[in-house]
Amino acid sequence: MFDPKVEKLLNEQVVAEMYSANLYLSMSAWFREKSLDGYANWFYVQYKEEMDHALIIYNFILNAGGTVTLGGIDAPPTEFKGIREILAESLAHERLVTSLIYAINEAALGVKDYKTVQFLDWFIQEQVEEEDNASTNLSRYDLFGADPKGLFSLDEELGARGYTQTAQVAVYEGGA
Ligand code: MG
């Protein structure tokens, strides 16, 4: 069972993670069109991870006796000014997501919903990593991106990122 406010915020977070997924998929498409296939790969993997995040929260709501009520997903931007704009936007977006996770945590603490507080621990840690990754992408671009060879190397490096389903997905699908 959930306090209605916490349940509403968790449901909104499922949709927010799906929005993140679509935002990164839209960015991935932009990179593919520019033949920056490594960057495209990195954002494609990011898309999949965001869908994992949505499913983790979705299953947690159901496992904990809540009701899933999915709202609409806003359309992501489809046009971007350039590589730097995308990298800066993805960092700003992850900072926003962190603030959303913190707001759910605060609401859960306010009603002594410790199961949700404990559940959100993983997301709080994950956001540290997400912000770090986005920040690294931006600073590396600022350091090396202006040089064509530097950009080529960065693109190659990001092309090596593989996707493994987030372990938490199986944990919550199992009804833990
Ligand atoms: Mg996420």
Backbone and ligand atoms as CSV (ligand in chain L), in Angstrom:
chain,resi,resn,atom,element,x,y,z
A,1,MET,N,N,0.847,-1.202,0.000
A,1,MET,CA,C,0.000,0.000,0.000
A,1,MET,C,C,0.883,1.254,0.000
A,2,PHE,N,N,0.333,2.263,-0.592
A,2,PHE,CA,C,1.076,3.517,-0.694
A,2,PHE,C,C,0.241,4.695,-0.215
A,3,ASP,N,N,0.936,5.683,0.287
A,3,ASP,CA,C,0.335,6.989,0.469
A,3,ASP,C,C,0.048,7.512,-0.954
A,4,PRO,N,N,-1.129,8.143,-1.174
A,4,PRO,CA,C,-1.486,8.573,-2.536
A,4,PRO,C,C,-0.451,9.488,-3.190
A,5,LYS,N,N,0.177,10.349,-2.399
A,5,LYS,CA,C,1.151,11.284,-2.983
A,5,LYS,C,C,2.395,10.533,-3.487
A,6,VAL,N,N,2.857,9.571,-2.677
A,6,VAL,CA,C,4.041,8.787,-3.064
A,6,VAL,C,C,3.712,7.942,-4.297
A,7,GLU,N,N,2.518,7.336,-4.288
A,7,GLU,CA,C,2.095,6.500,-5.422
A,7,GLU,C,C,2.024,7.332,-6.705
A,8,LYS,N,N,1.520,8.552,-6.587
A,8,LYS,CA,C,1.416,9.444,-7.760
A,8,LYS,C,C,2.815,9.800,-8.281
A,9,LEU,N,N,3.716,10.130,-7.365
A,9,LEU,CA,C,5.084,10.501,-7.774
A,9,LEU,C,C,5.808,9.320,-8.424
A,10,LEU,N,N,5.600,8.119,-7.889
A,10,LEU,CA,C,6.240,6.931,-8.480
A,10,LEU,C,C,5.699,6.677,-9.887
A,11,ASN,N,N,4.380,6.818,-10.040
A,11,ASN,CA,C,3.790,6.652,-11.377
A,11,ASN,C,C,4.324,7.697,-12.349
A,12,GLU,N,N,4.463,8.923,-11.870
A,12,GLU,CA,C,5.010,9.988,-12.728
A,12,GLU,C,C,6.466,9.693,-13.098
A,13,GLN,N,N,7.179,9.027,-12.180
A,13,GLN,CA,C,8.583,8.716,-12.454
A,13,GLN,C,C,8.715,7.625,-13.522
A,14,VAL,N,N,7.767,6.693,-13.554
A,14,VAL,CA,C,7.774,5.693,-14.636
A,14,VAL,C,C,7.726,6.425,-15.975
A,15,VAL,N,N,6.820,7.382,-16.073
A,15,VAL,CA,C,6.662,8.145,-17.320
A,15,VAL,C,C,7.900,9.021,-17.577
A,16,ALA,N,N,8.463,9.594,-16.510
A,16,ALA,CA,C,9.657,10.438,-16.663
A,16,ALA,C,C,10.835,9.626,-17.200
A,17,GLU,N,N,10.946,8.362,-16.751
A,17,GLU,CA,C,12.025,7.494,-17.250
A,17,GLU,C,C,11.780,7.146,-18.724
A,18,MET,N,N,10.514,6.964,-19.081
A,18,MET,CA,C,10.185,6.696,-20.494
A,18,MET,C,C,10.484,7.930,-21.344
A,19,TYR,N,N,10.214,9.103,-20.782
A,19,TYR,CA,C,10.571,10.334,-21.504
A,19,TYR,C,C,12.090,10.402,-21.701
A,20,SER,N,N,12.844,10.078,-20.639
A,20,SER,CA,C,14.312,10.062,-20.746
A,20,SER,C,C,14.737,9.129,-21.867
A,21,ALA,N,N,14.103,7.945,-21.912
A,21,ALA,CA,C,14.423,6.965,-22.953
A,21,ALA,C,C,14.214,7.582,-24.336
A,22,ASN,N,N,13.071,8.208,-24.538
A,22,ASN,CA,C,12.764,8.801,-25.851
A,22,ASN,C,C,13.679,9.970,-26.183
A,23,LEU,N,N,14.040,10.739,-25.159
A,23,LEU,CA,C,14.970,11.855,-25.365
A,23,LEU,C,C,16.300,11.313,-25.902
A,24,TYR,N,N,16.810,10.252,-25.271
A,24,TYR,CA,C,18.105,9.697,-25.683
A,24,TYR,C,C,18.006,8.979,-27.033
A,25,LEU,N,N,16.843,8.395,-27.316
A,25,LEU,CA,C,16.661,7.752,-28.623
A,25,LEU,C,C,16.656,8.808,-29.732
A,26,SER,N,N,16.032,9.946,-29.442
A,26,SER,CA,C,16.002,11.052,-30.399
A,26,SER,C,C,17.416,11.595,-30.633
A,27,MET,N,N,18.186,11.692,-29.558
A,27,MET,CA,C,19.583,12.133,-29.674
A,27,MET,C,C,20.396,11.110,-30.466
A,28,SER,N,N,20.143,9.824,-30.210
A,28,SER,CA,C,20.851,8.757,-30.915
A,28,SER,C,C,20.602,8.849,-32.419
A,29,ALA,N,N,19.364,9.123,-32.785
A,29,ALA,CA,C,19.013,9.246,-34.212
A,29,ALA,C,C,19.772,10.410,-34.851
A,30,TRP,N,N,19.871,11.521,-34.116
A,30,TRP,CA,C,20.601,12.709,-34.628
A,30,TRP,C,C,22.054,12.310,-34.921
A,31,PHE,N,N,22.670,11.606,-33.990
A,31,PHE,CA,C,24.070,11.202,-34.185
A,31,PHE,C,C,24.208,10.234,-35.367
A,32,ARG,N,N,23.264,9.299,-35.492
A,32,ARG,CA,C,23.325,8.343,-36.610
A,32,ARG,C,C,23.290,9.067,-37.946
A,33,GLU,N,N,22.406,10.089,-38.008
A,33,GLU,CA,C,22.290,10.854,-39.262
A,33,GLU,C,C,23.578,11.588,-39.603
A,34,LYS,N,N,24.350,11.921,-38.544
A,34,LYS,CA,C,25.624,12.635,-38.757
A,34,LYS,C,C,26.792,11.649,-38.927
A,35,SER,N,N,26.498,10.366,-38.982
A,35,SER,CA,C,27.511,9.305,-39.079
A,35,SER,C,C,28.444,9.244,-37.876
A,36,LEU,N,N,27.990,9.764,-36.752
A,36,LEU,CA,C,28.742,9.611,-35.496
A,36,LEU,C,C,28.162,8.384,-34.796
A,37,ASP,N,N,28.508,7.224,-35.334
A,37,ASP,CA,C,27.864,5.982,-34.897
A,37,ASP,C,C,28.219,5.570,-33.472
A,38,GLY,N,N,29.394,6.003,-32.991
A,38,GLY,CA,C,29.784,5.701,-31.613
A,38,GLY,C,C,28.909,6.457,-30.623
A,39,TYR,N,N,28.739,7.749,-30.848
A,39,TYR,CA,C,27.839,8.542,-30.009
A,39,TYR,C,C,26.416,7.989,-30.111
A,40,ALA,N,N,26.021,7.626,-31.347
A,40,ALA,CA,C,24.673,7.068,-31.551
A,40,ALA,C,C,24.505,5.802,-30.713
A,41,ASN,N,N,25.545,4.968,-30.687
A,41,ASN,CA,C,25.490,3.737,-29.894
A,41,ASN,C,C,25.354,4.043,-28.408
A,42,TRP,N,N,26.139,5.007,-27.947
A,42,TRP,CA,C,26.122,5.339,-26.512
A,42,TRP,C,C,24.719,5.775,-26.084
A,43,PHE,N,N,24.087,6.615,-26.903
A,43,PHE,CA,C,22.751,7.105,-26.552
A,43,PHE,C,C,21.675,6.034,-26.769
A,44,TYR,N,N,21.931,5.096,-27.667
A,44,TYR,CA,C,21.003,3.973,-27.878
A,44,TYR,C,C,21.010,3.054,-26.641
A,45,VAL,N,N,22.212,2.809,-26.122
A,45,VAL,CA,C,22.327,2.012,-24.887
A,45,VAL,C,C,21.650,2.759,-23.735
A,46,GLN,N,N,21.847,4.070,-23.714
A,46,GLN,CA,C,21.232,4.896,-22.674
A,46,GLN,C,C,19.699,4.782,-22.736
A,47,TYR,N,N,19.167,4.779,-23.948
A,47,TYR,CA,C,17.716,4.585,-24.156
A,47,TYR,C,C,17.252,3.285,-23.474
A,48,LYS,N,N,17.989,2.204,-23.706
A,48,LYS,CA,C,17.597,0.916,-23.137
A,48,LYS,C,C,17.651,0.933,-21.613
A,49,GLU,N,N,18.679,1.589,-21.082
A,49,GLU,CA,C,18.793,1.665,-19.617
A,49,GLU,C,C,17.639,2.456,-19.016
A,50,GLU,N,N,17.219,3.503,-19.712
A,50,GLU,CA,C,16.093,4.299,-19.197
A,50,GLU,C,C,14.800,3.483,-19.202
A,51,MET,N,N,14.629,2.638,-20.219
A,51,MET,CA,C,13.451,1.768,-20.232
A,51,MET,C,C,13.526,0.766,-19.073
A,52,ASP,N,N,14.740,0.311,-18.758
A,52,ASP,CA,C,14.925,-0.552,-17.575
A,52,ASP,C,C,14.453,0.184,-16.320
A,53,HIS,N,N,14.867,1.446,-16.187
A,53,HIS,CA,C,14.490,2.224,-15.001
A,53,HIS,C,C,12.960,2.294,-14.870
A,54,ALA,N,N,12.300,2.534,-16.005
A,54,ALA,CA,C,10.829,2.621,-15.985
A,54,ALA,C,C,10.222,1.304,-15.505
A,55,LEU,N,N,10.755,0.186,-16.013
A,55,LEU,CA,C,10.208,-1.129,-15.641
A,55,LEU,C,C,10.467,-1.472,-14.180
A,56,ILE,N,N,11.616,-1.051,-13.679
A,56,ILE,CA,C,11.946,-1.319,-12.271
A,56,ILE,C,C,10.905,-0.637,-11.364
A,57,ILE,N,N,10.615,0.623,-11.657
A,57,ILE,CA,C,9.650,1.365,-10.819
A,57,ILE,C,C,8.237,0.796,-11.001
A,58,TYR,N,N,7.895,0.493,-12.251
A,58,TYR,CA,C,6.584,-0.104,-12.580
A,58,TYR,C,C,6.352,-1.372,-11.754
A,59,ASN,N,N,7.352,-2.257,-11.758
A,59,ASN,CA,C,7.199,-3.518,-11.017
A,59,ASN,C,C,7.211,-3.311,-9.508
A,60,PHE,N,N,7.983,-2.344,-9.047
A,60,PHE,CA,C,7.996,-2.054,-7.604
A,60,PHE,C,C,6.613,-1.598,-7.145
A,61,ILE,N,N,5.983,-0.711,-7.911
A,61,ILE,CA,C,4.649,-0.212,-7.539
A,61,ILE,C,C,3.688,-1.397,-7.372
A,62,LEU,N,N,3.702,-2.308,-8.356
A,62,LEU,CA,C,2.789,-3.456,-8.320
A,62,LEU,C,C,3.139,-4.420,-7.193
A,63,ASN,N,N,4.452,-4.686,-7.029
A,63,ASN,CA,C,4.885,-5.619,-5.978
A,63,ASN,C,C,4.489,-5.117,-4.592
A,64,ALA,N,N,4.490,-3.801,-4.431
A,64,ALA,CA,C,4.210,-3.227,-3.116
A,64,ALA,C,C,2.721,-2.918,-2.930
A,65,GLY,N,N,1.892,-3.477,-3.805
A,65,GLY,CA,C,0.441,-3.353,-3.624
A,65,GLY,C,C,-0.153,-2.056,-4.132
A,66,GLY,N,N,0.585,-1.345,-4.975
A,66,GLY,CA,C,0.082,-0.089,-5.520
A,66,GLY,C,C,-0.628,-0.278,-6.849
A,67,THR,N,N,-1.103,0.816,-7.384
A,67,THR,CA,C,-1.788,0.808,-8.683
A,67,THR,C,C,-0.953,1.579,-9.693
A,68,VAL,N,N,-0.778,0.962,-10.866
A,68,VAL,CA,C,-0.050,1.648,-11.944
A,68,VAL,C,C,-1.047,2.448,-12.774
A,69,THR,N,N,-0.805,3.737,-12.884
A,69,THR,CA,C,-1.625,4.608,-13.741
A,69,THR,C,C,-0.659,5.427,-14.586
A,70,LEU,N,N,-0.522,5.022,-15.839
A,70,LEU,CA,C,0.454,5.670,-16.708
A,70,LEU,C,C,-0.129,6.889,-17.400
A,71,GLY,N,N,0.582,8.000,-17.297
A,71,GLY,CA,C,0.168,9.216,-18.001
A,71,GLY,C,C,0.875,9.310,-19.338
A,72,GLY,N,N,0.620,10.389,-20.062
A,72,GLY,CA,C,1.214,10.598,-21.383
A,72,GLY,C,C,2.688,10.953,-21.292
A,73,ILE,N,N,3.402,10.566,-22.337
A,73,ILE,CA,C,4.829,10.894,-22.429
A,73,ILE,C,C,4.974,12.067,-23.385
A,74,ASP,N,N,5.582,13.157,-22.917
A,74,ASP,CA,C,5.805,14.317,-23.792
A,74,ASP,C,C,6.725,13.939,-24.946
A,75,ALA,N,N,6.540,14.599,-26.078
A,75,ALA,CA,C,7.438,14.349,-27.219
A,75,ALA,C,C,8.809,14.937,-26.911
A,76,PRO,N,N,9.877,14.203,-27.215
A,76,PRO,CA,C,11.219,14.744,-26.993
A,76,PRO,C,C,11.571,15.722,-28.119
A,77,PRO,N,N,12.582,16.572,-27.915
A,77,PRO,CA,C,13.029,17.412,-29.018
A,77,PRO,C,C,13.550,16.534,-30.156
A,78,THR,N,N,13.413,17.014,-31.371
A,78,THR,CA,C,13.875,16.225,-32.526
A,78,THR,C,C,15.006,16.937,-33.263
A,79,GLU,N,N,15.188,18.208,-32.937
A,79,GLU,CA,C,16.270,18.944,-33.586
A,79,GLU,C,C,17.235,19.448,-32.527
A,80,PHE,N,N,18.511,19.329,-32.838
A,80,PHE,CA,C,19.548,19.754,-31.901
A,80,PHE,C,C,20.556,20.612,-32.652
A,81,LYS,N,N,21.125,21.583,-31.919
A,81,LYS,CA,C,22.048,22.523,-32.571
A,81,LYS,C,C,23.396,21.889,-32.898
A,82,GLY,N,N,23.815,20.948,-32.060
A,82,GLY,CA,C,25.117,20.339,-32.303
A,82,GLY,C,C,25.469,19.357,-31.209
A,83,ILE,N,N,26.664,18.787,-31.330
A,83,ILE,CA,C,27.109,17.748,-30.387
A,83,ILE,C,C,27.142,18.296,-28.960
A,84,ARG,N,N,27.763,19.472,-28.810
A,84,ARG,CA,C,27.906,20.023,-27.462
A,84,ARG,C,C,26.553,20.292,-26.814
A,85,GLU,N,N,25.608,20.799,-27.626
A,85,GLU,CA,C,24.275,21.087,-27.099
A,85,GLU,C,C,23.625,19.807,-26.560
A,86,ILE,N,N,23.792,18.708,-27.287
A,86,ILE,CA,C,23.205,17.431,-26.855
A,86,ILE,C,C,23.848,16.959,-25.548
A,87,LEU,N,N,25.170,17.058,-25.484
A,87,LEU,CA,C,25.869,16.575,-24.279
A,87,LEU,C,C,25.508,17.431,-23.063
A,88,ALA,N,N,25.404,18.749,-23.269
A,88,ALA,CA,C,25.024,19.641,-22.167
A,88,ALA,C,C,23.576,19.384,-21.762
A,89,GLU,N,N,22.729,19.131,-22.750
A,89,GLU,CA,C,21.315,18.873,-22.459
A,89,GLU,C,C,21.137,17.560,-21.706
A,90,SER,N,N,21.937,16.558,-22.046
A,90,SER,CA,C,21.796,15.279,-21.345
A,90,SER,C,C,22.273,15.400,-19.891
A,91,LEU,N,N,23.295,16.209,-19.651
A,91,LEU,CA,C,23.738,16.438,-18.260
A,91,LEU,C,C,22.655,17.184,-17.478
A,92,ALA,N,N,22.106,18.241,-18.080
A,92,ALA,CA,C,21.042,19.009,-17.407
A,92,ALA,C,C,19.843,18.100,-17.140
A,93,HIS,N,N,19.545,17.202,-18.082
A,93,HIS,CA,C,18.400,16.307,-17.917
A,93,HIS,C,C,18.625,15.345,-16.748
A,94,GLU,N,N,19.832,14.787,-16.649
A,94,GLU,CA,C,20.109,13.864,-15.536
A,94,GLU,C,C,20.047,14.578,-14.187
A,95,ARG,N,N,20.478,15.840,-14.153
A,95,ARG,CA,C,20.357,16.608,-12.899
A,95,ARG,C,C,18.892,16.801,-12.533
A,96,LEU,N,N,18.056,17.018,-13.541
A,96,LEU,CA,C,16.613,17.152,-13.299
A,96,LEU,C,C,16.051,15.835,-12.752
A,97,VAL,N,N,16.455,14.716,-13.368
A,97,VAL,CA,C,15.968,13.406,-12.917
A,97,VAL,C,C,16.377,13.165,-11.457
A,98,THR,N,N,17.601,13.537,-11.115
A,98,THR,CA,C,18.052,13.397,-9.725
A,98,THR,C,C,17.114,14.161,-8.789
A,99,SER,N,N,16.730,15.368,-9.184
A,99,SER,CA,C,15.847,16.170,-8.328
A,99,SER,C,C,14.466,15.512,-8.199
A,100,LEU,N,N,14.018,14.826,-9.247
A,100,LEU,CA,C,12.728,14.120,-9.180
A,100,LEU,C,C,12.813,12.937,-8.214
A,101,ILE,N,N,13.923,12.203,-8.288
A,101,ILE,CA,C,14.123,11.058,-7.380
A,101,ILE,C,C,14.185,11.551,-5.927
A,102,TYR,N,N,14.895,12.653,-5.717
A,102,TYR,CA,C,14.997,13.219,-4.364
A,102,TYR,C,C,13.613,13.636,-3.840
A,103,ALA,N,N,12.785,14.186,-4.732
A,103,ALA,CA,C,11.443,14.632,-4.310
A,103,ALA,C,C,10.583,13.441,-3.883
A,104,ILE,N,N,10.732,12.309,-4.586
A,104,ILE,CA,C,9.971,11.108,-4.186
A,104,ILE,C,C,10.475,10.628,-2.828
A,105,ASN,N,N,11.798,10.642,-2.681
A,105,ASN,CA,C,12.398,10.200,-1.418
A,105,ASN,C,C,11.901,11.061,-0.246
A,106,GLU,N,N,11.840,12.359,-0.484
A,106,GLU,CA,C,11.395,13.285,0.562
A,106,GLU,C,C,9.932,13.026,0.931
A,107,ALA,N,N,9.101,12.799,-0.095
A,107,ALA,CA,C,7.679,12.514,0.151
A,107,ALA,C,C,7.525,11.207,0.920
A,108,ALA,N,N,8.335,10.198,0.542
A,108,ALA,CA,C,8.261,8.891,1.206
A,108,ALA,C,C,8.697,8.998,2.670
A,109,LEU,N,N,9.763,9.761,2.905
A,109,LEU,CA,C,10.231,9.967,4.278
A,109,LEU,C,C,9.163,10.671,5.113
A,110,GLY,N,N,8.479,11.617,4.483
A,110,GLY,CA,C,7.442,12.404,5.171
A,110,GLY,C,C,6.294,11.560,5.683
A,111,VAL,N,N,6.018,10.432,5.039
A,111,VAL,CA,C,4.909,9.562,5.482
A,111,VAL,C,C,5.440,8.232,6.031
A,112,LYS,N,N,6.732,8.210,6.362
A,112,LYS,CA,C,7.375,7.006,6.926
A,112,LYS,C,C,7.183,5.781,6.015
A,113,ASP,N,N,7.274,6.008,4.711
A,113,ASP,CA,C,7.176,4.907,3.745
A,113,ASP,C,C,8.599,4.392,3.499
A,114,TYR,N,N,9.071,3.577,4.427
A,114,TYR,CA,C,10.477,3.150,4.385
A,114,TYR,C,C,10.773,2.160,3.265
A,115,LYS,N,N,9.747,1.419,2.818
A,115,LYS,CA,C,10.014,0.496,1.693
A,115,LYS,C,C,10.397,1.284,0.441
A,116,THR,N,N,9.719,2.443,0.240
A,116,THR,CA,C,10.035,3.265,-0.930
A,116,THR,C,C,11.384,3.962,-0.743
A,117,VAL,N,N,11.654,4.396,0.465
A,117,VAL,CA,C,12.958,5.027,0.751
A,117,VAL,C,C,14.074,4.033,0.428
A,118,GLN,N,N,13.898,2.793,0.881
A,118,GLN,CA,C,14.909,1.768,0.631
A,118,GLN,C,C,15.016,1.460,-0.872
A,119,PHE,N,N,13.864,1.369,-1.523
A,119,PHE,CA,C,13.837,1.113,-2.970
A,119,PHE,C,C,14.609,2.193,-3.732
A,120,LEU,N,N,14.443,3.434,-3.302
A,120,LEU,CA,C,15.059,4.553,-4.026
A,120,LEU,C,C,16.568,4.653,-3.832
A,121,ASP,N,N,17.105,3.948,-2.857
A,121,ASP,CA,C,18.569,3.947,-2.633
A,121,ASP,C,C,19.325,3.648,-3.916
A,122,TRP,N,N,18.880,2.603,-4.625
A,122,TRP,CA,C,19.552,2.203,-5.862
A,122,TRP,C,C,19.504,3.337,-6.886
A,123,PHE,N,N,18.351,4.003,-6.987
A,123,PHE,CA,C,18.198,5.092,-7.959
A,123,PHE,C,C,19.077,6.294,-7.586
A,124,ILE,N,N,19.211,6.539,-6.295
A,124,ILE,CA,C,20.052,7.656,-5.848
A,124,ILE,C,C,21.512,7.391,-6.243
A,125,GLN,N,N,21.958,6.157,-6.043
A,125,GLN,CA,C,23.308,5.758,-6.475
A,125,GLN,C,C,23.445,5.832,-7.991
A,126,GLU,N,N,22.429,5.337,-8.679
A,126,GLU,CA,C,22.441,5.316,-10.146
A,126,GLU,C,C,22.557,6.736,-10.706
A,127,GLN,N,N,21.890,7.684,-10.062
A,127,GLN,CA,C,21.942,9.069,-10.554
A,127,GLN,C,C,23.342,9.674,-10.403
A,128,VAL,N,N,24.084,9.234,-9.384
A,128,VAL,CA,C,25.474,9.700,-9.246
A,128,VAL,C,C,26.243,9.276,-10.490
A,129,GLU,N,N,26.044,8.013,-10.898
A,129,GLU,CA,C,26.718,7.479,-12.078
A,129,GLU,C,C,26.241,8.173,-13.361
A,130,GLU,N,N,24.938,8.379,-13.463
A,130,GLU,CA,C,24.381,9.018,-14.674
A,130,GLU,C,C,24.926,10.425,-14.858
A,131,GLU,N,N,24.970,11.180,-13.758
A,131,GLU,CA,C,25.488,12.552,-13.852
A,131,GLU,C,C,26.978,12.540,-14.169
A,132,ASP,N,N,27.691,11.587,-13.587
A,132,ASP,CA,C,29.132,11.483,-13.839
A,132,ASP,C,C,29.397,11.145,-15.306
A,133,ASN,N,N,28.644,10.187,-15.852
A,133,ASN,CA,C,28.817,9.814,-17.261
A,133,ASN,C,C,28.530,10.984,-18.190
A,134,ALA,N,N,27.431,11.677,-17.919
A,134,ALA,CA,C,27.041,12.803,-18.784
A,134,ALA,C,C,28.070,13.933,-18.680
A,135,SER,N,N,28.563,14.145,-17.480
A,135,SER,CA,C,29.557,15.192,-17.249
A,135,SER,C,C,30.889,14.852,-17.942
A,136,THR,N,N,31.264,13.572,-17.881
A,136,THR,CA,C,32.497,13.115,-18.545
A,136,THR,C,C,32.379,13.278,-20.062
A,137,ASN,N,N,31.232,12.902,-20.614
A,137,ASN,CA,C,31.031,13.061,-22.060
A,137,ASN,C,C,31.202,14.520,-22.475
A,138,LEU,N,N,30.651,15.416,-21.675
A,138,LEU,CA,C,30.726,16.842,-22.003
A,138,LEU,C,C,32.154,17.365,-21.876
A,139,SER,N,N,32.820,17.032,-20.776
A,139,SER,CA,C,34.171,17.587,-20.595
A,139,SER,C,C,35.161,16.997,-21.593
A,140,ARG,N,N,34.993,15.718,-21.954
A,140,ARG,CA,C,35.887,15.128,-22.967
A,140,ARG,C,C,35.665,15.765,-24.338
A,141,TYR,N,N,34.416,16.079,-24.616
A,141,TYR,CA,C,34.143,16.756,-25.886
A,141,TYR,C,C,34.798,18.141,-25.885
A,142,ASP,N,N,34.685,18.841,-24.760
A,142,ASP,CA,C,35.295,20.175,-24.674
A,142,ASP,C,C,36.823,20.100,-24.792
A,143,LEU,N,N,37.407,19.028,-24.281
A,143,LEU,CA,C,38.864,18.878,-24.356
A,143,LEU,C,C,39.338,18.474,-25.754
A,144,PHE,N,N,38.636,17.520,-26.378
A,144,PHE,CA,C,39.165,16.905,-27.601
A,144,PHE,C,C,38.289,17.066,-28.848
A,145,GLY,N,N,37.038,17.476,-28.656
A,145,GLY,CA,C,36.055,17.425,-29.742
A,145,GLY,C,C,36.307,18.384,-30.895
A,146,ALA,N,N,37.025,19.470,-30.624
A,146,ALA,CA,C,37.237,20.466,-31.685
A,146,ALA,C,C,38.206,19.938,-32.749
A,147,ASP,N,N,39.062,18.984,-32.365
A,147,ASP,CA,C,40.030,18.400,-33.290
A,147,ASP,C,C,39.393,17.174,-33.967
A,148,PRO,N,N,39.367,17.113,-35.296
A,148,PRO,CA,C,38.708,15.982,-35.983
A,148,PRO,C,C,39.213,14.619,-35.516
A,149,LYS,N,N,40.539,14.508,-35.305
A,149,LYS,CA,C,41.072,13.215,-34.841
A,149,LYS,C,C,40.600,12.906,-33.425
A,150,GLY,N,N,40.517,13.960,-32.611
A,150,GLY,CA,C,40.016,13.799,-31.239
A,150,GLY,C,C,38.578,13.335,-31.248
A,151,LEU,N,N,37.782,13.946,-32.104
A,151,LEU,CA,C,36.361,13.576,-32.206
A,151,LEU,C,C,36.216,12.137,-32.705
A,152,PHE,N,N,37.061,11.771,-33.654
A,152,PHE,CA,C,37.039,10.405,-34.183
A,152,PHE,C,C,37.319,9.394,-33.060
A,153,SER,N,N,38.322,9.701,-32.227
A,153,SER,CA,C,38.666,8.809,-31.111
A,153,SER,C,C,37.528,8.724,-30.093
A,154,LEU,N,N,36.940,9.876,-29.774
A,154,LEU,CA,C,35.830,9.882,-28.813
A,154,LEU,C,C,34.678,9.020,-29.342
A,155,ASP,N,N,34.387,9.174,-30.626
A,155,ASP,CA,C,33.286,8.425,-31.235
A,155,ASP,C,C,33.571,6.922,-31.196
A,156,GLU,N,N,34.816,6.560,-31.461
A,156,GLU,CA,C,35.195,5.138,-31.407
A,156,GLU,C,C,35.025,4.572,-30.000
A,157,GLU,N,N,35.476,5.368,-29.022
A,157,GLU,CA,C,35.399,4.932,-27.628
A,157,GLU,C,C,33.945,4.700,-27.210
A,158,LEU,N,N,33.078,5.635,-27.579
A,158,LEU,CA,C,31.672,5.528,-27.170
A,158,LEU,C,C,30.961,4.392,-27.911
A,159,GLY,N,N,31.534,4.008,-29.049
A,159,GLY,CA,C,30.976,2.895,-29.820
A,159,GLY,C,C,31.162,1.557,-29.130
A,160,ALA,N,N,32.067,1.519,-28.159
A,160,ALA,CA,C,32.361,0.249,-27.472
A,160,ALA,C,C,31.383,-0.050,-26.344
A,161,ARG,N,N,30.531,0.916,-26.010
A,161,ARG,CA,C,29.612,0.680,-24.892
A,161,ARG,C,C,28.584,-0.380,-25.265
A,162,GLY,N,N,28.487,-1.403,-24.421
A,162,GLY,CA,C,27.511,-2.459,-24.661
A,162,GLY,C,C,26.354,-2.354,-23.678
A,163,TYR,N,N,25.291,-3.050,-23.997
A,163,TYR,CA,C,24.126,-3.041,-23.109
A,163,TYR,C,C,23.984,-4.376,-22.399
A,164,THR,N,N,23.834,-4.302,-21.099
A,164,THR,CA,C,23.458,-5.464,-20.308
A,164,THR,C,C,22.233,-5.034,-19.518
A,165,GLN,N,N,21.209,-5.845,-19.515
A,165,GLN,CA,C,20.012,-5.449,-18.773
A,165,GLN,C,C,20.355,-5.169,-17.312
A,166,THR,N,N,19.842,-4.066,-16.801
A,166,THR,CA,C,20.070,-3.675,-15.414
A,166,THR,C,C,19.573,-4.790,-14.489
A,167,ALA,N,N,20.437,-5.223,-13.560
A,167,ALA,CA,C,20.105,-6.367,-12.694
A,167,ALA,C,C,18.803,-6.157,-11.920
A,168,GLN,N,N,18.524,-4.918,-11.576
A,168,GLN,CA,C,17.314,-4.614,-10.787
A,168,GLN,C,C,16.021,-4.995,-11.520
A,169,VAL,N,N,16.071,-5.044,-12.842
A,169,VAL,CA,C,14.858,-5.381,-13.599
A,169,VAL,C,C,14.398,-6.789,-13.209
A,170,ALA,N,N,15.326,-7.745,-13.250
A,170,ALA,CA,C,14.977,-9.135,-12.925
A,170,ALA,C,C,14.542,-9.255,-11.464
A,171,VAL,N,N,15.188,-8.507,-10.591
A,171,VAL,CA,C,14.842,-8.557,-9.159
A,171,VAL,C,C,13.381,-8.196,-8.963
A,172,TYR,N,N,12.941,-7.106,-9.595
A,172,TYR,CA,C,11.559,-6.657,-9.364
A,172,TYR,C,C,10.543,-7.397,-10.230
A,173,GLU,N,N,10.984,-7.896,-11.386
A,173,GLU,CA,C,10.078,-8.727,-12.188
A,173,GLU,C,C,9.752,-10.016,-11.442
A,174,GLY,N,N,10.712,-10.435,-10.622
A,174,GLY,CA,C,10.518,-11.660,-9.851
A,174,GLY,C,C,9.575,-11.455,-8.665
A,175,GLY,N,N,9.169,-10.238,-8.463
A,175,GLY,CA,C,8.222,-9.971,-7.372
A,175,GLY,C,C,8.860,-9.850,-6.016
A,176,ALA,N,N,10.191,-9.568,-6.009
A,176,ALA,CA,C,10.891,-9.452,-4.725
A,176,ALA,C,C,10.401,-8.245,-3.931
L,1,MG,MG,MG,16.830,7.026,-15.519
